[in-house]
Amino acid sequence: MTMKEKATNGEQKLTEKVEISIRLDSELVEQIRHLTNDPSKVIEVAIRQWLRGETSRDDELTRTPIRKPLPPRGEWND
């Protein structure tokens, strides 16, 4: 087996695709379609990022609250 054949075999493993059926919210699919005509590509990239732990969520539950210091006693503006 030559180096070229080894590379070809490795590439086949990386590019082999498996078709699956999943159920998604129709609104979510519409949002994905605004990004691309190939939703499977977006889903594949998202899953790869999620598996690598690269997702950075930005919603109310993942934000660290910013605490503002309270003014000293007696300086309240009542």
C-alpha positions as CSV (number, residue, x, y, z in Angstrom):
1,M,0.0,0.0,0.0
2,T,1.5,3.3,-1.0
3,M,1.3,6.6,0.9
4,K,-1.3,7.9,-1.6
5,E,-3.5,4.9,-1.0
6,K,-3.3,5.4,2.7
7,A,-4.2,9.0,2.4
8,T,-7.2,8.1,0.2
9,N,-8.4,5.5,2.7
10,G,-8.2,8.1,5.5
11,E,-10.0,10.7,3.5
12,Q,-12.9,8.2,2.8
13,K,-13.4,7.7,6.5
14,L,-13.6,11.5,7.1
15,T,-16.0,12.2,4.2
16,E,-18.3,9.3,4.7
17,K,-21.7,10.6,5.5
18,V,-24.6,8.8,7.2
19,E,-28.1,10.0,6.6
20,I,-30.3,10.2,9.7
21,S,-33.8,11.4,10.4
22,I,-34.3,14.0,13.2
23,R,-37.2,16.0,14.5
24,L,-36.7,19.8,14.8
25,D,-38.9,22.7,15.7
26,S,-40.2,24.2,12.4
27,E,-39.2,27.7,13.6
28,L,-35.6,26.5,14.2
29,V,-35.5,25.0,10.7
30,E,-36.6,28.3,9.2
31,Q,-33.9,30.2,11.1
32,I,-31.3,27.8,9.8
33,R,-32.6,28.2,6.3
34,H,-31.9,31.9,6.5
35,L,-28.2,30.9,6.9
36,T,-28.0,28.3,4.2
37,N,-29.9,26.1,1.8
38,D,-28.1,23.0,3.4
39,P,-29.3,22.8,7.0
40,S,-27.4,19.5,7.5
41,K,-24.1,21.4,7.2
42,V,-25.1,23.9,9.9
43,I,-26.3,21.1,12.2
44,E,-23.1,19.1,11.5
45,V,-20.8,22.0,12.4
46,A,-22.9,22.8,15.5
47,I,-22.6,19.2,16.7
48,R,-18.8,19.1,16.1
49,Q,-18.4,22.3,18.1
50,W,-20.6,21.0,20.9
51,L,-18.6,17.7,21.0
52,R,-15.3,19.7,21.2
53,G,-16.8,22.0,23.9
54,E,-16.4,25.0,21.8
55,T,-19.9,26.3,22.2
56,S,-20.3,29.7,23.9
57,R,-23.9,30.2,24.8
58,D,-25.1,33.8,25.3
59,D,-28.4,33.7,27.0
60,E,-29.8,34.8,30.3
61,L,-28.9,31.5,32.0
62,T,-25.3,31.5,31.0
63,R,-24.3,35.1,31.8
64,T,-22.6,36.0,35.0
65,P,-24.5,38.8,36.6
66,I,-22.6,42.0,37.0
67,R,-22.8,43.3,40.5
68,K,-22.8,47.0,41.0
69,P,-21.5,48.2,44.3
70,L,-24.0,49.7,46.7
71,P,-23.4,53.3,47.9
72,P,-22.3,53.6,51.5
73,R,-25.0,53.9,54.2
74,G,-26.5,57.4,54.3
75,E,-25.9,58.2,50.7
76,W,-29.1,56.6,49.4
77,N,-31.2,59.0,47.3
78,D,-34.6,58.4,48.9
